[in-house]
Amino acid sequence: MKNREILIGVTGGIAAYKTASLVSKLVQADAKVSVVMTRSARKFVGTATFSALTGRPVNTRAFSDVAHPLGAHIELAEQAELLCVAPATANFLAKAATGMAEDLLSTLYLSCNCPILLAPAMNSAMWEKSAVQRNIRQLSEDGVDVVLPTEGWLSCRQTGVGRMAEAEVLFAEIQRRFDN
């Protein structure tokens, strides 16, 4: 994965703490990693965490004249060899499945021509909703790869399906795409 440009999107779920471990593993494998965080994600993990891990500024706004004069959604999409959104909340899945672009990450998703990998994470009741399952099917039909959530202890103090895949699993999935 040496010198591969990987874009990591982080949405607002408690599983965002696992994404820091994924980013660390990618950087240790000599990948070049840029992180995009939604407003909600920043309530769970701070931008300083990802800046320190990547050595790059964290992207949070669609337009920053200094860093991305053409718009972050354009410039980051052009550089990316892979976009991984982890965690991918039900909200993000709905935006992606319907083509809604209301923030940097959802706009970036629509701008990317590279492979996309999503790692959903949410409460099991949310995961089981027909609307979420419909969005997952739509995204799969659109050619997006989804690493399904696992069963286990959830932050809502229940056990069920909805845990984001572990950082090691996501790292292996990303690595596999570059090994082929």
Solvent accessible surface area in square Angstrom, and as a share of the most:
residue,aa,sasa,rsa
1,M,36,0.16
2,K,138,0.59
3,N,84,0.43
4,R,87,0.32
5,E,34,0.15
6,I,2,0.01
7,L,3,0.01
8,I,0,0.00
9,G,0,0.00
10,V,0,0.00
11,T,4,0.02
12,G,22,0.21
13,G,14,0.14
14,I,92,0.47
15,A,9,0.07
16,A,0,0.00
17,Y,126,0.48
18,K,15,0.06
19,T,0,0.00
20,A,18,0.14
21,S,46,0.30
22,L,0,0.00
23,V,0,0.00
24,S,27,0.18
25,K,58,0.25
26,L,0,0.00
27,V,49,0.28
28,Q,139,0.62
29,A,30,0.24
30,D,79,0.41
31,A,8,0.06
32,K,86,0.36
33,V,2,0.01
34,S,9,0.06
35,V,1,0.01
36,V,0,0.00
37,M,2,0.01
38,T,21,0.12
39,R,184,0.67
40,S,56,0.36
41,A,0,0.00
42,R,85,0.31
43,K,159,0.67
44,F,97,0.40
45,V,18,0.10
46,G,38,0.36
47,T,49,0.28
48,A,77,0.60
49,T,53,0.31
50,F,0,0.00
51,S,37,0.24
52,A,87,0.68
53,L,57,0.28
54,T,23,0.13
55,G,69,0.66
56,R,65,0.24
57,P,102,0.64
58,V,22,0.13
59,N,18,0.09
60,T,45,0.26
61,R,153,0.56
62,A,28,0.22
63,F,130,0.54
64,S,30,0.19
65,D,121,0.63
66,V,145,0.84
67,A,58,0.45
68,H,23,0.10
69,P,97,0.61
70,L,123,0.61
71,G,0,0.00
72,A,1,0.01
73,H,29,0.13
74,I,63,0.32
75,E,30,0.13
76,L,7,0.03
77,A,11,0.09
78,E,132,0.59
79,Q,91,0.40
80,A,12,0.09
81,E,57,0.26
82,L,1,0.00
83,L,0,0.00
84,C,0,0.00
85,V,0,0.00
86,A,0,0.00
87,P,0,0.00
88,A,0,0.00
89,T,20,0.12
90,A,17,0.13
91,N,94,0.48
92,F,6,0.03
93,L,0,0.00
94,A,37,0.29
95,K,14,0.06
96,A,7,0.05
97,A,17,0.13
98,T,100,0.58
99,G,36,0.35
100,M,99,0.44
101,A,52,0.40
102,E,116,0.52
103,D,45,0.23
104,L,8,0.04
105,L,2,0.01
106,S,1,0.01
107,T,31,0.18
108,L,0,0.00
109,Y,18,0.07
110,L,89,0.44
111,S,35,0.22
112,C,14,0.08
113,N,155,0.79
114,C,21,0.12
115,P,75,0.47
116,I,19,0.10
117,L,0,0.00
118,L,0,0.00
119,A,0,0.00
120,P,0,0.00
121,A,11,0.08
122,M,21,0.09
123,N,40,0.20
124,S,17,0.11
125,A,64,0.50
126,M,90,0.40
127,W,24,0.08
128,E,119,0.53
129,K,124,0.53
130,S,79,0.51
131,A,45,0.35
132,V,12,0.07
133,Q,50,0.22
134,R,134,0.49
135,N,21,0.11
136,I,15,0.08
137,R,138,0.50
138,Q,69,0.31
139,L,0,0.00
140,S,59,0.38
141,E,135,0.61
142,D,81,0.42
143,G,61,0.59
144,V,11,0.06
145,D,60,0.31
146,V,32,0.18
147,V,19,0.11
148,L,105,0.52
149,P,11,0.07
150,T,66,0.38
151,E,122,0.55
152,G,17,0.16
153,W,145,0.51
154,L,13,0.06
155,S,68,0.44
156,C,53,0.32
157,R,177,0.65
158,Q,99,0.44
159,T,92,0.54
160,G,11,0.11
161,V,50,0.29
162,G,2,0.02
163,R,66,0.24
164,M,2,0.01
165,A,2,0.02
166,E,72,0.32
167,A,5,0.04
168,E,103,0.46
169,V,72,0.42
170,L,0,0.00
171,F,37,0.16
172,A,54,0.42
173,E,42,0.19
174,I,0,0.00
175,Q,67,0.30
176,R,118,0.43
177,R,51,0.19
178,F,31,0.13
179,D,105,0.55
180,N,147,0.76
